[in-house]
Amino acid sequence: MRLGVLDVGSNTVHLLVVDAHPGARPLPAHSHKADLRLAQLLDDNGAIGDEGIESLVAVVRDALQAAEDKGVEDLLPFATSAVREARNADDVLARVTAETGVRLQVLSGAEEARLTFLAVRRWFGWSAGKLLVLDIGGGSLEIAYGIDEEPDAAASLPLGAGRLTAGWLRQDPPTTDEVRALRRHARAEIARTVGEFSRFGAPDHVVATSKTFKQLARIAGAARDADGLYVQRELKRESLEAWVPRLAAMSAAQRAELPGVSEGRAGQILAGALVAEGAMDLFGVESLEICPWALREGVILRRLDHMGSA
């Protein structure tokens, strides 16, 4: 059957259409994206304003039309941290349902981490052993660790690249004090969780997902997206540490000229790099591998599992 996943994230609203069958790898058929940056539309009270809600409704309508055009039989709509943490989340969800008919399922941070972990496990298989998975989104950082398809430990921290850029990096390029303060904040948040994971022992394989990690790996010399899904892509901590001060010295316009960095993400790639560098350092990771599958694929795989068991 043809499935659609509608992901209302902190940066983008992304419809992914796949041809899926229980027991088989889902095959991408269509992708429809809109940059909304909900994480940066929160007002001083932490609520999404009327303009942001109207934009979200319009984008969801467009995604529904795209799903219909592509013959989607089953749509799986969900929202992550930007909606989850908005003070008026219930009002936002009610408006979306009333005006589009779509009932967004709001995933908790732990659910995000678990579903992303499932996708990574299926991609690499059992031979990968104990996995440590890192995922930097627009609103949060997810961390998961385990040897099975369900992680032994999972955490979600408010360290998304969009959220941190809006809250900490006000200048373009940022000041030295802004960068130092954000670096200190990110590392303090991550350090609180390290013990929760280290008690399980060292991972056999460290993996990262998400656009932020993909773009950081590309900046550091990894293969282009055009080279295909199955090309191995790595990010070394040494390379990342060399790039952080360079990114900090650039304006958003200059970062947008780097290989693999989109204009929409250029403003927040530095915040993402500081979080990635902190996570790799504090978890003792010298190198990690980029996984092309992440949360959306995890949602699809869980749905296919339920179909198969039914």
N, C-alpha and C positions, 0 to 999 in steps of 0.2 A: 504494500500500500504506500501511498504518498503521504508522508507526515510533514507537518510544519511546526517549528519551534519559534515562538515569538518571545524574544528576550528583551525585556525593558530594563536596560542596565543604567549605570550611572553616567556613562558617556554616550552610548548609542542605543537605539531601538533596532534590533536586528532580527529579521525573519530568515530562518534557514530552512529550506525545503529539501527533504531527502527522500529517496526511494528506499523503503525499509522492509525487512522481513525478519521474523524471529530466527535467530541462529546465524544471520548473515550480517556482514558489515554494511551499515547504512551508507548509501552513495549520494553525495551532494548533487542536487539538481538545480537549485537556484538560491541566490542570496540577495536580500533586499535590506539596505541599511539607511538609517537617517541619524545624523549627529544631533543629539538633543542636549547632552551635558546636564542632565537633571541635577547632578551633584553640585553644580555651580549655580543652580537656579533657586536654591533655598534662601529664604529671607533671613533676617536677623533672629527670628524666632524659630528657625528650623523648619518652616513650612514651605511647600511649593505654592507659589502665587497663582492667581487666575491665568496669567499669561502662560505660565509653564504648563498648567493643566490643559489649557486649550491647545497648546502645541502638542502635548502628549496625545490628546484625543485625535487630533488631525493625523499624527504619524501612525497611530494604531489603525485608523480608518484606511490609510494608504496601504499598510501592511496586510490588512484583511483583503483588500482588493487584489493585491499581488498574490496572496495565497489562493484566492478564488481563480484568478487567471491561470495559475500553475496547477490547478486540479488537486489541491490539498484536501484529503479526506478527513484528517484529524489534526486539529490545531492544539498545541500545548503552549499556552501563554503563561509567562511568569515574570515576576519583577524581583529585583535584588536590592542592594543596600540603599539607594537613593530614595526609593518609595518606602522601603521597610522602616527607615529611620526618620522620615518626614513626620512632623508633628500632626499634620492633617492627612495621614496616610488613608484613613477610612474614607474621608471625603474624596480624595483623589480616586480611589478604587471605585467608589460609588458613581462618580462622574463618568469614568471610563466605561463602566458596565451600562449605565443608563444611555449613553450616547453612541456606543458601538456594539453593545451586546457581549463584549469580551469580559470574562471574569478572570482577572489576573491572580494567579497564585503567588503569594509573597513568600519567597524562600528565606529561611533563617540563614545566618552566616554559616552555621554548622552544616546545614543541608547543602549549601553551595560547595563547601569544602568536600563533603562526602561524594556528591555527584561528580565533581571534577576529578576526584581521586578514582572513582569508578571508570571514568573515561580513560584516564591515563593507564590504569591497570589493564584495561581491555586492549589498549593500543600496544603496550609493551609486552603483555603476557606474563605468565607465572615465572618465566625464567629471569625476569628482572629482579626477583627477590623482594627484599624490604624496600619500599619506596618512600621517599620524602618528596612531597609535591608542594610547590609554591605557585601562587596565582595572584598577581596584582591587577585589580580592576580599577574602575574609576572611583569607587567609594570605599573599597576594603581590600585587605590582604588576607587570603585564605592559605592556611597551612594544614597539611594532612600527612599522616604517616601510618604505614601498615604493611602487612604481608598478604592479606586477603583482598577481597573486593570491597569490604567494609573496613575503613581505617581504624586503627587502634586509638588514634588521637586525632582530633580535628579542632581547629581554632579559626576564628575570624576577627581581625583587628581593623580598627578604623584608619587604615593607612593606604587608602586608594589614591592613585596619582592625581585624579581630578580634585578630590576633596582637599588634599594637602596643598596643591597649587593655589587653590582659591583661598585657603586659610593662612598660608605661611609665606608664599612667594608673591608678594604684591608688586614688586618692581620687575621691569623687563629691560635688560637682564637683572636677576635678583642681586641684592647686596650680599656682601660676605657675611654679615650678621644674620641675614635671613637664612642663608644656606646652612650656616653653622647651627642655628636654632632648630631648623627642621631636621638636620642630621641627628642632633642630640635627642629630639623628641621621638623620632622613628626608632632609634636604637633602644631607647628606654622602653618603648611599648613592646618591641620584639623580645627584648631580654626577659621580660616577665613570663614569657611562654616557653622559653627554651627548655627549662627543667621538665615541663610536662611531656616533651618529646624525647629528650635525651635519656630518660629512664628506660626506654625501649631498646637502647643500643644504637650503634651506627647504621645508617641505611646502606643498602647495597647499590642503590641508584637514586640520584637526585634529579628531579624533573621540574621544569617550569612551564606554565601555560600562560596564555593571555597575550594581547597585542603589545603590552608594555615590554614583556620579556622578549617577544619576537623582534621588536624594533631594536632593543638594546643589543641583542645578538647580531642583528644585521649590521648595526653601526660598528660592532667589533669585528666584522669580517665574515659572518655566517652567510650561507647561500641565500639567494633571493627566493621569494615566494614562487617566482616563475620557474624555478628549477625543480619544483614538484614537492609533494607531501612527504615522500619517502627518503629524501636527502637528509642525512643526519646534520643537525644544527646544534652547536654548543655555545655556551657562554662561559668564559673563564673569569674568575674573580680578578685576576691580575689585569686583564684587559679592561674590565669594568672600572676598576680603581683608577686606571689611567684616563678613562674617558670622563669620569665625574667632574673633575675640575675644568675640563674643556667645555663640557655642556654648561656648567655654571657661568662661564665667561661669555657664552653666546646669548644673543637675543632669540626669541621664539622664531623669528623670520630666518635667522641663520641656521637654527636647528632643523627647520623644515627643508633645508637644502641637503641635509645628510642622507645617505642611502637608506631607504626603507622607512624614513620618518615622514608621516603624513602631516599636512598642514594643521589638521584638526587636533593632532596629538603632540605637536611640537612644543606647545606651551607647557605641557605637563610631563614631558619625558624626563626632565631633571628630577622632579619629585619621585618618579618611578625608579630612576637610577639610584637615588639615595636609599630608598626602601630595599631595592634588590641588593645593593652593596651591603647594607646593614644585615639583612637576612643571611646572605652567604657568609659573611664574616662571623656572625654570632652562632650560626649553626656549623661552622667549620667546613664550609663547602668550597672547594677549590675550583670545581667545574660542574656545570649542570647541563642537561640536555633539554632541548625545546620539544614539547609534544604538540602536534597540530590539533589534537582533540582537547576539549575543555568542557566547560559547564553545559553548553548546549548539547553536545554529543552525549554527555552523561544523562541529561533529561531524556533524550531519545532512547538510549540504551535501557534505562529503567522502564520506560514505557513498553519497549519490545519484550523485556523480561516478563512484565505483567501479562502481555498478550500471549506469550508462550506458555506461561503457567495456567492461563485461563483455558 
